Amino acid sequence: MADPIAAWHADHVNFCTLLDLLDMEVAAFHGGERPDYELMLDVLYYLRHYPDHVHHPREDEAFARIVDRDPSMQLPIARRLQEHRVLALAGEELYRVLNQALDGAIVERSAIEAAAATYLTYYRHHLAAEEREVIPRAAMLLQQGDWAAVAAIEPGARDPLFGDDPEARFRALRARIACGARR
């Protein structure tokens, strides 16, 4: 079994890479430039699907096992679980306003910037809190059987962007990341 802590952390690094890319596009938008809406939507599509359908369910299993072994982790874990739900809602809102803008609807600049700021700030806080509070406890508390149960959640799932063979939808995004995510 691959190192599950390293895999957990690697997902977070990948998510941060995408948040940075999204932030660059939002900064361009804030500066009066036209952002790459398609790229932003691809980032959001990935961050709303892979984490919500694979990464977070695996975390949920790990979280439950951490709390079983250390009940003092119940509150920090409850906060992280709530953040998963908030991230899903914030991502949905940002995706909605970006789609409207791409479709030519009149969307106030402040609505896009507010939705992006909420999503980016909340997501970064969430990742930092997991890295600081949860992952170190998981490394200390969880055993091989626990990690096997975590891996059994969505066992055939692969990362459609950062995996060995990215899906067609993500090839342009992967290329953009590979060249340093420069505009």
C-alpha atoms as one frame of an Amber mdcrd trajectory, in Angstrom:
protein
   0.000   0.000   0.000   1.380   3.437  -0.938   1.979   5.861   1.911  -1.549
   7.148   2.635  -0.311  10.252   4.470   1.879  11.188   1.499  -1.059  10.615
  -0.871  -3.360  12.736   1.321  -0.798  15.536   1.401  -0.139  15.235  -2.360
  -3.843  15.758  -3.048  -3.728  18.907  -0.933  -0.686  20.189  -2.827  -2.519
  19.566  -6.105  -5.603  21.376  -4.827  -3.422  24.348  -3.802  -1.895  24.434
  -7.281  -5.386  24.736  -8.738  -6.421  27.360  -6.194  -3.340  29.399  -7.147
  -4.257  29.119 -10.814  -7.825  30.173 -10.076  -6.515  33.067  -7.975  -4.342
  34.242 -10.905  -7.386  34.350 -13.159  -9.416  36.220 -10.531  -6.568  38.732
 -10.175  -6.600  39.255 -13.948 -10.348  39.789 -13.786  -9.904  42.237 -10.904
  -7.325  44.101 -12.997  -9.823  44.594 -15.795  -8.588  41.790 -18.045 -10.792
  39.035 -19.375  -9.971  35.880 -17.456  -9.883  32.457 -19.040 -13.387  31.440
 -17.967 -13.084  27.996 -19.522  -9.933  27.311 -17.541 -11.567  28.602 -14.358
 -14.570  26.351 -14.950 -12.304  23.356 -15.541 -10.521  24.072 -12.246 -13.837
  24.339 -10.453 -15.234  21.261 -12.152 -12.251  19.255 -10.944 -12.326  20.747
  -7.421 -16.055  20.039  -7.155 -15.858  16.479  -8.432 -12.644  14.678  -7.548
 -12.452  16.005  -3.971 -16.188  15.730  -3.347 -16.535  12.226  -4.807 -13.185
  10.609  -3.947 -10.927  12.627  -1.639 -13.530  13.793   0.901 -15.288  10.408
   1.255 -11.892   8.876   2.019 -11.195  11.650   4.499 -14.586  11.051   6.097
 -13.615   7.432   6.745 -10.238   8.464   8.164 -11.925  11.145  10.278 -14.328
   8.639  11.838 -11.447   6.342  12.712  -9.423   9.213  14.203 -12.327  10.183
  16.464 -12.769   6.527  17.505  -9.145   6.447  18.654  -9.013   9.987  20.057
 -12.379  11.454  21.127 -10.712  14.839  21.758 -10.550  15.174  17.960 -14.349
  15.208  17.675 -14.671  19.025  17.469 -11.814  19.619  14.981 -13.127  16.767
  12.830 -16.705  18.094  13.007 -15.404  21.453  11.790 -13.591  19.847   8.853
 -16.711  17.875   7.907 -18.793  21.060   7.987 -16.173  22.750   5.825 -16.576
  19.986   3.217 -20.248  20.946   2.940 -19.500  24.681   2.829 -16.824  24.169
   0.168 -19.308  22.284  -1.976 -21.828  25.139  -1.696 -19.237  27.873  -2.262
 -17.869  26.002  -5.275 -21.358  25.629  -6.682 -21.965  29.371  -6.343 -18.699
  30.342  -8.007 -19.313  27.830 -10.798 -22.797  29.299 -11.306 -21.657  32.939
 -11.585 -18.741  32.045 -13.865 -21.067  30.089 -16.154 -23.416  33.052 -16.282
 -20.555  35.377 -17.236 -19.305  32.959 -19.886 -22.817  32.662 -21.308 -22.927
  36.436 -21.757 -25.221  37.280 -18.860 -24.615  40.536 -17.076 -22.994  39.583
 -13.805 -21.689  42.216 -11.447 -17.927  42.115 -11.112 -18.342  42.246  -7.347
 -20.490  39.083  -7.404 -17.765  37.122  -9.179 -15.016  38.546  -6.981 -16.964
  37.857  -3.780 -17.786  34.291  -4.790 -14.153  33.676  -5.765 -12.773  35.239
  -2.572 -15.129  33.173  -0.424 -14.195  29.957  -2.181 -10.447  30.585  -2.311
 -10.160  31.763   1.280 -12.331  29.020   2.698 -10.627  26.276   0.710  -7.135
  27.412   1.702  -8.145  27.670   5.362  -9.639  24.194   5.183  -6.511  22.634
   3.684  -4.249  24.381   6.191  -6.382  23.205   9.110  -6.307  19.607   7.892
  -2.554  19.739   7.380  -2.019  21.267  10.812  -4.615  19.483  12.969  -5.776
  16.286  11.315  -3.058  14.727   9.191  -0.473  14.611  12.012  -3.026  12.897
  14.279  -3.939  10.451  11.521  -0.259   9.595  11.087   0.007   8.832  14.804
  -3.317   7.072  15.333  -4.307   5.143  12.251  -2.965   1.693  11.523  -2.695
  -0.416   8.397  -6.255  -1.781   8.764  -7.610   1.748   9.068  -5.809   2.818
   5.919  -7.086  -0.249   4.087 -10.643   0.786   5.000  -9.933   4.323   3.759
  -8.535   2.964   0.476 -11.633   0.776   0.068 -13.739   3.926  -0.345 -13.973
   4.462  -4.120 -11.296   1.789  -4.701 -11.109   2.116  -8.481 -11.126   5.901
  -8.495  -8.293   7.664 -10.232  -7.375  11.286 -10.361  -8.704  12.599 -13.708
  -6.267  15.543 -13.795  -3.123  14.670 -11.867  -3.181  10.938 -12.591  -0.997
   9.194 -15.166  -3.513   9.641 -17.993  -5.568  12.825 -17.620  -9.084  12.862
 -19.021  -9.539  14.755 -22.286 -11.445  17.499 -20.477  -8.374  18.276 -18.358
  -5.575  18.081 -20.927  -5.464  21.857 -21.497  -5.526  22.468 -17.756  -2.747
  19.927 -17.216  -0.677  21.626 -19.922  -1.246  24.999 -18.292  -0.084  23.627
 -14.935   2.956  22.004 -16.562   4.105  25.295 -18.087   3.975  27.059 -14.754
   0.367  28.262 -14.997   1.424  31.516 -16.653  -1.050  33.579 -18.571
